[in-house]
Amino acid sequence: MDRRNLLRTTVLGAGAVALPFTTWSAAYAAPAQNASGPYGPLQPANGHGIQLPAGFTSQIVARSGQVVTGTTYTWHDAPDGGAVFANGSGWVYVSNSETSAGSGGGASRILFNSSGAIIGASRILSGTNNNCAGGKTPWNTWLSCEEVSLGRVWETHPLGGTAVVRPAMGRFKHEAAAVDPDRQVIYLTEDESNGKLYRFIPDTWGDLSSGRLQVLVAGTGTSGSFSWAAVPDPDGSPTVTRSQVSGAKSFNGGEGCYYANDTLWFTTKGDNRVWQLNLADNTYELAYDDNLVNPGPAPLTGVDNITGSTFGDLYVAEDGGNMEICLITPGDRISVFLRITGQGSSEICGPAFTPAGDRLYFSSQRGTSGSSSGGITYCVTGPFRT
């Protein structure tokens, strides 16, 4: 059985949201390289200003400052990290708001029925600051992360419930979280030029109220082995967490992260890289580096949020760049999946697939206006390979 079919069998047997490929092919000695996309070239921009491959369409789901269609709820400003949760025969899309508490902050949700029609919308977190990215848990909560100094992780409940702060997960400039149910840990990125990669080990799996925070320790190269060391003071005061452990490896602007089958992928915007942690043997390497694409030019810059499809492709969104979502295949080939035109002062955030893998949600944080009040949340449908 080939790697992709093995993955699909594993995913379908688990009855869960599908996850990307297990490890990258050993046949390739370099990070992902340019190639034609699996869906063909981009077509001219549609009425939403989005260039998509043939057969794909887009729709606007919500706009910042406007009431979500079919509801009484006004969509938040600056939509950022997001995720999709199964909800009976339908689903829920959750989105953070990267604004201050005084401007709303927190996170919201939109509920869809089985045909993708909106049936509700509401806030699930308020009074928090610069909620950037986060992560989805197997027990159907959304970890909403504050991207501020001494920021916190908030555990929210997209299917109903009251949000709770989780201080044991550390106070630092949080970006994204990825849950590893195999090791029963949660990985956390830090958006600093000398940020670190952390993991949180709950005392009881499924309960994030207490546990241990650790930081990745490794050499200064782009590949090698790694280990984990305890962070003595997760509160980050008076010494910030990233400065507490000698030998902790620095990453230039940690952004999105995504876990599947013994592998963690995470992005660093400061150097336009996608990193890969091979957790089965505690080694790390580069999955993508814009300086190592040959021949160029590199298709992916402003590397930010990351997610995976049922087929095993990674989808990486740009903060700036050409306002693209790029696709990296299990064969280590990268191409542009979509491009948003006329929104050069924005960034693409929150890409997330429905459980069936046939719809991709994402936002343009500042839309055509370049302002946080101009955010637009989209859905793309089409013949995604599953």
C-alpha positions as CSV (number, residue, x, y, z in Angstrom):
1,M,0.0,0.0,0.0
2,D,1.5,3.4,-1.0
3,R,1.8,6.2,1.5
4,R,-1.2,8.2,0.4
5,N,-3.5,5.1,0.5
6,L,-2.1,4.1,3.9
7,L,-2.9,7.6,5.2
8,R,-6.5,7.5,3.8
9,T,-7.1,4.1,5.4
10,T,-5.8,5.4,8.7
11,V,-7.9,8.5,8.6
12,L,-11.1,6.8,7.4
13,G,-10.7,4.1,10.0
14,A,-10.3,6.6,12.7
15,G,-13.6,8.3,11.7
16,A,-11.9,11.7,12.2
17,V,-11.0,14.8,10.2
18,A,-8.4,13.6,7.7
19,L,-4.8,14.4,8.3
20,P,-1.9,14.9,6.0
21,F,0.9,12.5,5.0
22,T,3.0,10.7,7.5
23,T,6.5,11.7,6.5
24,W,8.0,13.3,3.5
25,S,9.4,11.1,0.8
26,A,13.0,10.1,1.4
27,A,13.5,10.2,-2.4
28,Y,13.8,14.0,-2.1
29,A,17.0,15.4,-0.5
30,A,15.8,19.0,-0.6
31,P,12.8,20.9,0.7
32,A,9.7,21.3,-1.6
33,Q,10.4,22.5,-5.1
34,N,8.3,24.3,-7.8
35,A,5.9,22.2,-9.9
36,S,2.6,22.6,-11.8
37,G,-0.3,22.4,-9.5
38,P,-2.5,19.2,-9.3
39,Y,-5.6,21.3,-10.4
40,G,-4.0,23.1,-13.3
41,P,-3.3,26.8,-13.8
42,L,-5.2,29.7,-12.1
43,Q,-8.0,31.2,-14.0
44,P,-8.7,35.0,-14.3
45,A,-10.0,36.5,-11.1
46,N,-13.7,35.9,-10.4
47,G,-16.2,38.4,-9.0
48,H,-14.6,38.2,-5.6
49,G,-11.2,39.0,-6.9
50,I,-10.0,35.4,-6.4
51,Q,-8.0,33.4,-8.9
52,L,-8.8,29.7,-8.7
53,P,-8.2,26.6,-10.8
54,A,-10.9,25.6,-13.2
55,G,-13.8,23.9,-11.5
56,F,-13.5,25.8,-8.2
57,T,-15.8,28.5,-7.0
58,S,-15.8,31.0,-4.1
59,Q,-18.4,32.6,-1.9
60,I,-18.3,35.3,0.7
61,V,-19.4,33.9,4.1
62,A,-19.1,37.0,6.3
63,R,-17.8,40.6,6.3
64,S,-16.4,42.4,9.4
65,G,-18.9,44.9,10.8
66,Q,-21.8,43.4,8.9
67,V,-24.5,41.0,10.1
68,V,-23.9,37.4,9.0
69,T,-26.5,36.4,6.5
70,G,-29.5,34.7,8.1
71,T,-28.5,35.7,11.6
72,T,-28.5,38.8,13.9
73,Y,-24.8,38.5,14.7
74,T,-22.3,41.1,13.5
75,W,-19.0,39.5,12.3
76,H,-15.9,40.5,14.1
77,D,-13.0,42.7,12.8
78,A,-9.6,41.3,11.7
79,P,-10.6,37.6,11.3
80,D,-7.5,35.4,11.8
81,G,-6.9,31.7,12.7
82,G,-9.7,29.3,12.3
83,A,-10.9,25.7,12.4
84,V,-13.9,23.6,11.4
85,F,-15.8,21.3,13.8
86,A,-18.3,18.6,12.9
87,N,-21.7,19.5,14.4
88,G,-24.3,16.7,13.7
89,S,-24.8,16.6,10.0
90,G,-23.4,20.1,9.6
91,W,-20.3,21.9,10.9
92,V,-19.1,25.1,12.7
93,Y,-16.4,27.4,11.4
94,V,-14.5,29.2,14.2
95,S,-12.5,32.4,13.7
96,N,-10.3,34.5,16.0
97,S,-10.3,38.3,16.0
98,E,-6.8,39.8,16.0
99,T,-7.9,43.0,17.7
100,S,-7.5,44.4,21.3
101,A,-10.0,43.6,24.0
102,G,-11.4,47.1,23.6
103,S,-12.2,46.5,20.0
104,G,-13.7,43.1,20.5
105,G,-10.9,40.6,20.4
106,G,-11.8,37.0,21.2
107,A,-13.4,34.6,18.7
108,S,-16.7,33.9,16.9
109,R,-18.4,31.0,15.2
110,I,-20.7,30.4,12.2
111,L,-22.9,27.4,12.1
112,F,-23.8,25.6,8.9
113,N,-26.2,22.8,8.0
114,S,-25.3,19.7,6.0
115,S,-25.7,21.6,2.7
116,G,-23.5,24.5,3.8
117,A,-26.2,27.0,4.4
118,I,-25.7,29.3,7.4
119,I,-28.0,28.6,10.3
120,G,-26.5,30.7,13.1
121,A,-23.6,32.8,14.3
122,S,-22.4,34.0,17.7
123,R,-19.4,35.0,19.8
124,I,-17.6,32.3,21.8
125,L,-14.8,34.5,23.5
126,S,-14.7,38.1,24.5
127,G,-12.4,40.5,26.3
128,T,-9.1,39.1,25.2
129,N,-6.3,40.6,23.2
130,N,-5.0,40.0,19.6
131,N,-6.3,36.5,19.3
132,C,-4.2,35.4,16.3
133,A,-4.1,31.6,15.6
134,G,-4.8,28.6,17.8
135,G,-5.6,25.0,17.5
136,K,-8.4,22.4,17.5
137,T,-8.6,19.6,20.1
138,P,-10.0,16.1,19.8
139,W,-12.6,16.9,22.4
140,N,-14.0,19.7,20.2
141,T,-12.6,22.8,21.8
142,W,-10.8,25.6,20.1
143,L,-7.6,26.9,21.7
144,S,-7.6,30.6,21.0
145,C,-4.1,32.1,21.5
146,E,-3.2,35.7,22.4
147,E,-0.4,37.2,20.3
148,V,0.8,39.7,22.9
149,S,3.6,39.7,25.5
150,L,2.6,37.4,28.3
151,G,-0.3,36.3,26.1
152,R,-2.5,33.4,27.2
153,V,-4.3,30.4,25.7
154,W,-8.1,30.3,26.1
155,E,-10.0,27.1,25.7
156,T,-13.3,27.9,24.0
157,H,-16.3,25.7,23.1
158,P,-17.5,26.0,19.5
159,L,-20.4,23.6,20.1
160,G,-21.5,25.3,23.3
161,G,-19.9,26.2,26.7
162,T,-18.0,28.9,28.5
163,A,-14.4,29.8,27.6
164,V,-11.7,29.2,30.2
165,V,-8.1,30.6,30.4
166,R,-5.3,28.0,30.6
167,P,-2.4,29.6,32.3
168,A,-0.5,26.3,32.7
169,M,0.1,26.5,28.9
170,G,2.5,29.4,29.4
171,R,2.4,33.2,29.0
172,F,4.3,34.4,25.9
173,K,3.5,35.8,22.5
174,H,1.4,32.8,21.5
175,E,0.6,32.1,17.9
176,A,-0.7,28.6,17.0
177,A,-1.3,25.3,18.7
178,A,-1.4,21.7,17.3
179,V,-2.6,18.7,19.3
180,D,-0.7,15.4,19.2
181,P,-3.1,12.7,20.5
182,D,-0.5,10.0,20.0
183,R,1.9,11.5,22.6
184,Q,-0.9,13.4,24.4
185,V,0.8,16.8,24.1
186,I,0.1,20.1,22.5
187,Y,2.7,22.0,20.5
188,L,2.8,25.8,20.6
189,T,4.5,28.4,18.4
190,E,5.8,31.8,19.5
191,D,5.7,34.9,17.2
192,E,9.1,36.5,18.1
193,S,12.2,36.9,16.0
194,N,13.9,34.6,18.5
195,G,10.7,32.6,19.4
196,K,10.7,29.1,20.6
197,L,8.7,25.9,19.9
198,Y,7.0,24.6,23.0
199,R,5.0,21.5,24.0
200,F,2.5,21.3,26.8
201,I,2.0,17.9,28.6
202,P,-1.4,17.9,30.5
203,D,-1.4,16.1,33.8
204,T,-4.6,14.4,32.5
205,W,-5.3,14.1,28.8
206,G,-8.3,16.2,27.9
207,D,-7.9,18.5,30.9
208,L,-5.7,21.5,30.2
209,S,-6.0,23.1,33.7
210,S,-2.6,21.7,34.8
211,G,0.5,20.2,33.3
212,R,4.1,20.8,32.2
213,L,5.5,23.3,29.7
214,Q,8.6,22.3,27.8
215,V,10.7,23.9,25.1
216,L,12.5,22.3,22.1
217,V,16.3,22.1,22.5
218,A,18.5,21.6,19.4
219,G,21.5,23.0,17.5
220,T,21.6,26.0,15.3
221,G,21.3,24.2,11.9
222,T,18.3,23.5,9.7
223,S,18.3,19.8,10.4
224,G,19.4,17.5,13.2
225,S,18.1,15.9,16.4
226,F,16.2,17.6,19.2
227,S,15.0,17.0,22.7
228,W,12.7,18.8,25.2
229,A,13.5,20.6,28.4
230,A,11.3,21.9,31.2
231,V,10.4,25.6,31.2
232,P,11.0,26.5,34.9
233,D,8.5,29.4,35.1
234,P,5.7,29.2,32.5
235,D,4.3,32.5,33.8
236,G,7.2,34.2,32.0
237,S,7.9,36.7,34.7
238,P,10.4,38.2,35.5
239,T,12.2,36.2,32.8
240,V,10.4,35.5,29.6
241,T,9.9,31.8,28.8
242,R,12.1,31.9,25.6
243,S,15.1,33.0,27.7
244,Q,14.8,30.5,30.5
245,V,16.4,27.4,29.0
246,S,20.0,27.3,27.7
247,G,20.2,25.6,24.3
248,A,16.5,26.2,23.4
249,K,16.4,26.5,19.6
250,S,15.2,29.9,18.2
251,F,12.8,30.2,15.3
252,N,12.3,33.4,13.4
253,G,8.7,34.3,13.9
254,G,6.7,31.1,14.6
255,E,3.3,31.1,13.0
256,G,1.0,28.2,12.0
257,C,1.5,24.6,13.1
258,Y,-0.2,21.3,12.1
259,Y,0.2,17.7,13.4
260,A,-0.5,14.4,11.7
261,N,0.8,10.9,12.1
262,D,4.1,11.4,14.0
263,T,4.9,14.6,12.2
264,L,4.6,18.3,13.1
265,W,4.8,21.0,10.5
266,F,5.2,24.6,11.6
267,T,6.0,27.9,9.8
268,T,8.3,30.8,10.4
269,K,7.4,34.0,8.7
270,G,10.6,35.8,9.4
271,D,12.6,33.5,7.1
272,N,9.8,32.0,4.9
273,R,10.3,28.5,6.0
274,V,8.1,25.4,6.8
275,W,9.8,23.2,9.3
276,Q,9.1,19.5,9.9
277,L,9.6,17.6,13.2
278,N,9.8,13.8,12.7
279,L,8.5,12.9,16.1
280,A,9.1,9.1,15.8
281,D,12.9,9.6,15.8
282,N,13.2,13.2,17.3
283,T,14.7,14.8,14.2
284,Y,13.9,18.0,12.4
285,E,14.4,19.3,8.9
286,L,13.2,21.9,6.4
287,A,10.0,21.1,4.5
288,Y,10.2,24.4,2.5
289,D,12.6,27.4,2.3
290,D,12.1,30.2,-0.2
291,N,15.9,30.4,-0.6
292,L,16.2,26.8,-1.6
293,V,13.7,26.7,-4.5
294,N,15.5,25.9,-7.7
295,P,14.6,27.1,-10.2
296,G,12.9,30.1,-8.7
297,P,11.1,32.3,-8.2
298,A,9.9,30.9,-4.9
299,P,6.1,30.7,-4.9
300,L,5.5,31.0,-1.2
301,T,6.6,34.1,0.9
302,G,5.1,35.7,4.0
303,V,4.6,32.1,5.3
304,D,1.8,31.9,7.8
305,N,-1.1,29.7,8.7
306,I,-1.0,26.0,7.6
307,T,-3.5,23.2,7.4
308,G,-3.9,19.8,5.6
309,S,-6.4,18.1,3.3
310,T,-7.8,14.6,3.3
311,F,-5.6,13.7,0.4
312,G,-2.4,14.6,2.2
313,D,-1.6,18.0,0.7
314,L,-0.5,20.9,2.9
315,Y,-2.1,24.3,2.3
316,V,0.0,27.3,3.5
317,A,-1.4,30.8,3.6
318,E,0.5,34.0,3.0
319,D,0.7,37.1,5.2
320,G,1.4,39.5,2.4
321,G,3.5,38.0,-0.4
322,N,1.2,37.7,-3.4
323,M,-1.9,36.9,-1.2
324,E,-1.8,33.3,-2.1
325,I,-2.6,29.9,-0.6
326,C,0.1,27.5,-1.8
327,L,-0.1,23.7,-1.9
328,I,2.7,21.3,-1.0
329,T,2.1,17.7,-2.1
330,P,3.2,14.5,-0.4
331,G,5.8,14.4,-3.1
332,D,7.4,17.6,-1.9
333,R,6.2,19.7,-4.8
334,I,4.8,23.3,-4.3
335,S,2.4,25.3,-6.4
336,V,-0.1,28.1,-6.0
337,F,-3.7,27.0,-5.3
338,L,-5.4,30.4,-5.2
339,R,-4.6,34.1,-5.3
340,I,-6.6,37.0,-4.0
341,T,-6.2,40.1,-6.1
342,G,-6.7,43.8,-5.1
343,Q,-6.0,43.2,-1.4
344,G,-2.3,43.8,-1.2
345,S,-2.6,45.3,2.3
346,S,-4.2,42.3,3.8
347,E,-3.2,38.7,4.8
348,I,-4.8,35.3,4.4
349,C,-5.8,33.6,7.6
350,G,-7.6,30.7,9.1
351,P,-7.6,28.1,6.3
352,A,-9.6,25.0,7.4
353,F,-11.4,22.2,5.6
354,T,-14.8,20.7,6.4
355,P,-14.7,17.1,7.7
356,A,-15.6,15.8,4.2
357,G,-12.6,17.8,2.7
358,D,-14.7,19.4,0.0
359,R,-14.9,23.0,1.3
360,L,-12.1,25.3,2.3
361,Y,-12.8,28.2,4.6
362,F,-10.4,31.2,5.1
363,S,-10.3,34.9,5.6
364,S,-8.7,38.0,4.2
365,Q,-8.0,39.8,7.4
366,R,-8.2,43.4,6.1
367,G,-9.9,42.8,2.8
368,T,-9.9,45.5,0.1
369,S,-9.7,48.4,2.6
370,G,-6.5,47.4,4.3
371,S,-8.2,48.0,7.7
372,S,-9.1,45.5,10.3
373,S,-12.8,46.6,9.9
374,G,-12.6,45.3,6.2
375,G,-12.1,41.6,6.9
376,I,-13.8,39.1,4.6
377,T,-14.4,35.4,5.3
378,Y,-14.7,33.1,2.3
379,C,-15.5,29.5,1.4
380,V,-14.0,27.7,-1.7
381,T,-15.7,24.6,-3.1
382,G,-14.6,22.4,-5.9
383,P,-13.1,19.1,-6.9
384,F,-10.5,18.9,-4.0
385,R,-8.7,15.5,-4.2
386,T,-9.7,13.4,-1.2
